[in-house]
């Protein structure tokens, strides 16, 4: 994206920066992360009908608001360490912010800079003092959340970038890298420990951008040291980006190497897009592909436009990334010459992944579900007593958006249970439903919900066994199991709370993850979300716009003491209705699966 002080328009017209087009365009820290088609549409907008643009929805606004609150708390904590800091006033004009940043970067008495703004003006000020040591960087604009002084040379300070994130600072499960943890005490002293772990790749790419920029303007040492302050908010996770590896085996790249590759690719896409903006005959530098996760389609302003283009691709055949599990990376790896779903259906000599994707292509075009492995029957179990369960946690929206960001504490506040006795009536719609909830938004409230649900499940199980009836408890995804294990672990020893062994044994005997069975089938839909599958089973939610995104907002309203009790109750009623329909949806999908003609 263009920096604030680069006024080149997307069509190449206007602004003094146009004289330097295209090599002097300054791009921001997320450039290497952006989808190539996003860059294409951004810099050649006159080649598209860019309606309807998707505006930030309420959940996106809520995440931003929560992220801002988290960032403010972290900054206050850093300010309280006693270290000498400077805050660049974001209400000032860009040039003024850059001048203040430059002076702070040269001030050895400063130890922390908040809100640094680095661009052409900043570099010009630095060059007057640093001379040739400040080479300048006409390709980058940088606005790191925090700069930490990490050394000095010849009496001038050296800086490392630190970003504040709403997710965990690093991935502790990664054992191939090391992270240095720094905690600041109130007197400004620093404690450090080194443990295994790795920064998230998206974070590393942004930090690499800042680090490279700092190096080119002469205010960084020879290392590529950078850090993240995550949702924990109490420490900085540091890594050397030259030593941080992504990928496996011989194909693994350092964060810096991967950043350079992705940044160069983005620059090329932008340059070709700007050419296309001026010349309608120029070839398109990218085509739309379905991308999930942070900075992917769910967050993109062009998502509805691109979805229509993907659906219309190859005269309506569709683009292969519309198929479940067929990501752009997997497509490039297994069938790089194929973009059309129809071409994939008719292809030969495919890998095992390609053969499964070919089944998905066939199903997409025929509309008839098929087993991905036709030699293995589905064998979805049935029981006399079938119980369906579904929990609601306060950060459910994060699961649906496939993002790591987590602002605040994630708590279970509601459990829905459906009980169907098939020995009385085979129709699942005869099931009985109940809710267990607590909206106090505390750890004790979560424990209350889980303990009462656990006790209720034990009762249902005991009643079934007493009546000599078989019983199975269905859920959708491993999400439920994870919460039960966490409950047993965090509340170990409390009255009535089962041990981890008890939880694991009960789940092994009774729980059935319906998602494992749906994933063995190819459906003519883009994902295995229960919200996508339920319509195939002719099931609809009673509430409008059902989903984790809206449930987060409803939960906030349900616990908001600044609104009336009537408003809180309306939000609670919405959540209970939504949750029980989630339970009904799993029942409907299971019934639908049993009725599919899958050649068994």
Number of C-alpha atoms within 10 A of each C-alpha: 19 18 21 15 18 19 17 21 15 21 18 20 14 12 12 11 19 17 13 11 14 19 13 15 22 25 24 18 24 17 24 24 19 18 21 23 20 23 22 27 24 20 25 26 17 15 17 12 10 16 10 11 13 15 11 12 11 12 16 13 11 15 17 14 13 16 21 16 14 20 21 13 13 21 16 10 16 22 18 15 17 15 18 13 19 18 17 19 16 13 8 10 11 19 17 17 22 25 22 20 28 22 13 21 25 18 14 15 14 16 21 21 22 22 18 27 26 28 30 21 19 24 23 19 19 24 18 10 12 17 13 11 14 20 16 21 19 16 19 23 25 24 19 23 19 23 25 19 21 15 16 14 11 5 10 14 22 24 25 26 28 25 22 24 24 23 20 20 27 23 15 15 10 12 11 11 19 20 23 18 21 19 16 19 16 13 10 15 12 13 11 13 10 12 13 15 21 25 28 16 18 16 22 26 26 23 29 27 25 26 26 18 23 24 22 15 22 21 25 24 18 9 14 23 21 25 30 28 26 24 22 16 22 16 22 24 27 25 24 21 23 15 16 23 22 20 10 8 8 6 8 13 18 17 26 23 18 20 25 17 13 17 22 14 15 21 21 15 22 28 21 20 30 25 21 22 22 16 12 12 9 13 11 16 17 16 17 24 22 22 19 15 13 17 16 19 21 18 17 19 18 21 20 17 17 21 18 13 17 23 16 13 19 15 9 15 17 24 26 30 23 25 24 20 17 21 17 18 11 15 19 13 13 17 17 11 11 15 21 20 27 22 18 23 20 10 14 11 8 14 12 10 15 21 19 18 28 24 21 32 29 22 21 25 15 11 14 14 20 20 23 18 14 13 9 10 12 18 9 13 12 13 15 17 23 22 27 27 27 24 25 23 20 22 22 19 20 17 12 15 18 13 15 15 18 19 23 16 13 14 18 26 24 25 23 24 25 25 20 23 20 17 10 10 11 12 13 18 12 14 20 12 17 12 18 18 21 18 17 12 18 14 14 12 18 21 21 17 20 25 21 16 21 16 14 14 17 13 12 15 20 14 14 18 13 9 8 10 16 14 23 20 22 24 22 23 17 13 13 18 17 10 16 19 18 12 21 22 15 13 17 14 11 11 8 12 21 21 17 17 11 13 18 16 12 14 17 10 11 15 20 21 16 22 17 13 16 21 14 16 20 27 28 22 18 18 16 18 14 17 18 14 22 22 14 16 18 11 17 17 19 12 12 10 11 18 17 21 22 17 25 21 17 20 22 16 19 25 18 13 11 9 11 12 13 10 16 21 14 15 20 23 14 19 22 20 16 23 25 24 23 27 24 26 24 26 29 23 21 21 14 15 19 14 10 12 11 15 10 11
